[in-house]
Amino acid sequence: MLTAIIMAGGSGERFWPLSTPEKPKQLLKIFSEKTMIRETVDRILPIIPADRIFIATNELQEIAVKDELRDIPQENIIIEPSFKDTAAAIGYSALVIESRLKRFLKDGEKIEVVVLASDHLIREENIFREIVTKGAEEANKSGVIVTLGIKPDKPKTGYGYIEIKTDEKIELNEVYKVKRFREKPNLETAENYVASGKYLWNSGMFIFTTETIFKNFDVLMEEHTEVFNSIKGKLLQNRIGLELTNLVRDDFEKFEKISIDFGVMEYSKNIRVIPVDIGWNDIGSFNALDEIFPKNSTGNVIRNSTVLELDSVDNIVVGDGSKISLLGVKNLVVVKNGDNILIANKFKTQDIKKLLQKG
């Protein structure tokens, strides 16, 4: 039984001032007339029905997510009591899914889960769905965790990498053993990774059965398993929404704040990867707009604004319908949303969070 967890608990800081904690990136219409989370749900709906799609979010964004995704049953909106990173979020969501769906399983049937971000761009949607189906079959048959690795087209220092365990040429859409996960490298190391042909970008998309993920928690994250065992009994009360959130709030505080990558993926012995080329971008910052949208004759990307420019090149301008003038500037990100205006060097946009902390 194939299900999905869509991770939608972002803080909204990286795309400020367009985004806020109450309306983060996944709730913005960046590429079309749909929000990014709507795009994500629609992308997976052809192979997973709405009643088996679960959204992991938080209390700040609960109302907006429910309003945006009215086709998703309200009981499928999983509201985390606090942010304890992806190991807790994915494990807790898998626990809720198992509790809700196990009574519908046929003899020998397992629950497969695909974990997706709510704010990624994927252009090749048909290929993506084929790979998810293939990954779910592999996860079920072999009892492994399958991740989607993105074929790199250039060395990037902003992504983690996955090293494939093979001496042969890597073929797209095939299943390989993972040798190890690598942290975000410096430029020279990234260049070596790409040149070797043995490395993929870590997309953060995972596929597993609930049985497999909890076995990995048992071995690698025993303290998380203890919290899960405490929560299991409370799930029998069949609470949903904020009632369930309040019921498990004290348990959630016991989770160590750690990502699924650090807690499970880097140490598990049963990880597989499928190399893919699906037009993927994680839209990690405003700089991603440089890669997604066409540039004008002076190399500027202009969205939702009228721009008067002179001697200005390679800028990103995002407005709210207003007129913005550029004079003698280069490599800037200029974003206006109501009373809030961001003017940043392109190469410093990763520090927007630090800027907001000063406010």
RAFEN-V157781 format. One line per field, one symbol per residue. phi: phi as a letter, one per 40 degrees, with the letter a starting at -180 (. if undefined). burial: b if it has 24 or more other ideal C-beta (glycine too) atoms within 12 Angstrom, else e. A space follows every 10 residues. Layout:
# RAFEN-V157781
phi: ???
burial: ???
This chain:
# RAFEN-V157781
phi: .cbbbbcbbc cgccbcccbb dcbcdcbccc bacbccccdc ccccdcbbcd cbbbbcbbcc bdccccccbc ccddccccbc cacbgccccc cccccccccc bcccccdgcb ccbbcbccbb bbcccccdcc cdcccccccc cbgbcbbcbc ccbacbccbc bbcccabccc bcgbcbccca cbcdcccccc ccdcccgbbb cccgbbbacc dccccccdcb bccccccdcc cdcccccfcb fcccdccbdc cccccccacc cccbccbccb bbbbcbbbgc acfcadcccc ccbcbccbgc cbbfabbbba fbbfbbbbbb gccbbbbgba fbbbbbagcc bbbbcdcbcc cddcccccc
burial: bbbbbbbbbb bbbbbbbbbb bebbbbbbeb beeebbbbbb bbbbbebbeb ebbbbbbbbb bbebbbebbe ebebbbbbbb bbbbbbbbbb bbbbbbbbbb beeeeeeeeb bbbbbbbbbb bbeeeebbbe bbbbbbbbbb eebbbbbbbb bbeeebbbbb bbbbeeeeeb ebbebbbbeb bbeebeeeeb eebbeeebbb bbbbbbbbbb bbbbebbeeb beebbebbee beebbeeeeb beebbebbbe bbeebeebbb bebbbbebeb bbbbbbbbeb bbbbbbbbbb bbbeeeeeeb bbbbbebebe ebebbbbbbe eeebebeebe bbbbbbbeee ebbbebeebe ebeeeeeee
